[in-house]
Amino acid sequence: MTPVSYFPHQNNEMYVEGIAIRDIAKQVQTPFYCYSSSAIEASYQDYQNAFSDQDALICYAVKANSNQAVLTTLAKLGSGADVVSMGEIHRAISAGIPANKIVYSGVAKTQDEITYALSLGIFQFNVESEPELELISKVATSLNTTAAVAFRINPDVCAQTHAKISTGKAENKFGIPISKARLAYKQAAALPGIKVQGVDVHIGSQLTSLAPFKEAYQRIAELVIELRADGHDISVVDVGGGLGITYLDEVIPSKQTYADMVKAQLAHLNCKIILEPGRSLLGNAGTLVSTVVFVKTGEERQFLMLDAGMNDLIRPSMYEAYHQIIAVNKGTKSLKTYDVVGPVCETGDTFAKARAVHESDAGDLIAIMSCGAYGAVMSSSYNTRMLAPEVMVKGEQFAVVRKRPSYEDIINQDVTPDWL
Ligand SMILES: *Cc1c(COP(=O)(O)O)cnc(C)c1O
């Protein structure tokens, strides 16, 4: 799936599925996020088909895009959820994802969160440290139950991705070192509230090559064999997420190619395979639509100043991420070079430098592509800018699936003390 597969231009005008973006913009006002539900379904189906010959469960990584309409779309296809907070558990359950399809990751789960997850009966805790294991055991014992756990193993491989989204090197905060795994499982098996059931690994995000995955899964397979020899009943391997998407011209292995590699490394273990894709399900299913406020001619360059900013989409500022930027109406105009920036009072509020975009004027619509994952979920109201609404399209229908808040909504969250 390319950034524009579900956002094609017809007669120079950008569509999402069967609706012109311009028509949505008229009703919703910019900036807004726009998702194609067919794109989400197609990505999910690709994973499903690729693993149909395995006992596999897709646990969508909720943090990539936690909108209830997105979660409901995936729940209806049978998806489980990989969650990282109590809030995400609430979201998953409320979207109809059953507790027995939820795996719970995260490095600092609190006692309240663990209690809640245990009371629901989630499928598995992905445990990231020994102190966490002890806390889970304590809570489970007090609730007269046992927690099914996998340790998140840090296999010490380099994911060859951006440092901020690389998680599988020894220096990262995630998981327990593979060298200590056998000892950790031994300790886990001795605890009263714990049922050891699996092994988990997640080495990073936006991986464009299979090599790091393969290296990690090889190490995990060897570990499973050792753990079984130690007497542990390992029936689940959670392979994490991390498969990348095409933002510009990255050539990403297909989900089928990824699946073939996973099976080559792990199928012989006869374990249930858990997948935790986030970006690869949602990334190219969404765009951020904005309006050009001004075209400003600086001393050295031309700026396209948009009504969307870093508070709406932080990836370019935070990870130097590349997103295609496309005029919604290409008209008959030629390409021109712009710095594409937002309205926020920071130089970091820059989406692209020296980027070729069809010549645009104030009032024209601009689409920032590949924003379905880690877009809306990372947005804030910095500069007291309203969170951008989210729209979902299905064929020729669309719905606002998160409203733009009002200024009162925002201001009334603050409380002025009565002594002021
Ligand atoms: C973020 C995350 C994922 C999803 O990663 P993607 O790159 O979006 O596929 C999966 N598992 C865990 C534990 C994560 O933290």
The ligand as a MOL file (V3000), in Angstrom:
LIG
                    3D

  0  0  0     0  0            999 V3000
M  V30 BEGIN CTAB
M  V30 COUNTS 15 15 0 0 0
M  V30 BEGIN ATOM
M  V30 1 C 4.4010 0.3950 19.5970 0
M  V30 2 C 4.3750 -1.0630 19.8190 0
M  V30 3 C 3.9050 -1.9240 18.8220 0
M  V30 4 C 3.4820 -1.4430 17.4590 0
M  V30 5 O 4.5650 -1.0050 16.6980 0
M  V30 6 P 4.3500 -0.6130 15.1620 0
M  V30 7 O 5.6890 -0.1820 14.7120 0
M  V30 8 O 3.3640 0.4880 15.1460 0
M  V30 9 O 3.8600 -1.8230 14.4660 0
M  V30 10 C 3.8510 -3.2780 19.1020 0
M  V30 11 N 4.2350 -3.7660 20.3080 0
M  V30 12 C 4.6950 -2.9590 21.2860 0
M  V30 13 C 5.1070 -3.5610 22.5780 0
M  V30 14 C 4.7850 -1.5990 21.0810 0
M  V30 15 O 5.2460 -0.8180 22.0560 0
M  V30 END ATOM
M  V30 BEGIN BOND
M  V30 1 1 1 2
M  V30 2 1 2 3
M  V30 3 2 2 14
M  V30 4 1 3 4
M  V30 5 2 3 10
M  V30 6 1 4 5
M  V30 7 1 5 6
M  V30 8 2 6 7
M  V30 9 1 6 8
M  V30 10 1 6 9
M  V30 11 1 10 11
M  V30 12 2 11 12
M  V30 13 1 12 13
M  V30 14 1 12 14
M  V30 15 1 14 15
M  V30 END BOND
M  V30 END CTAB
M  END
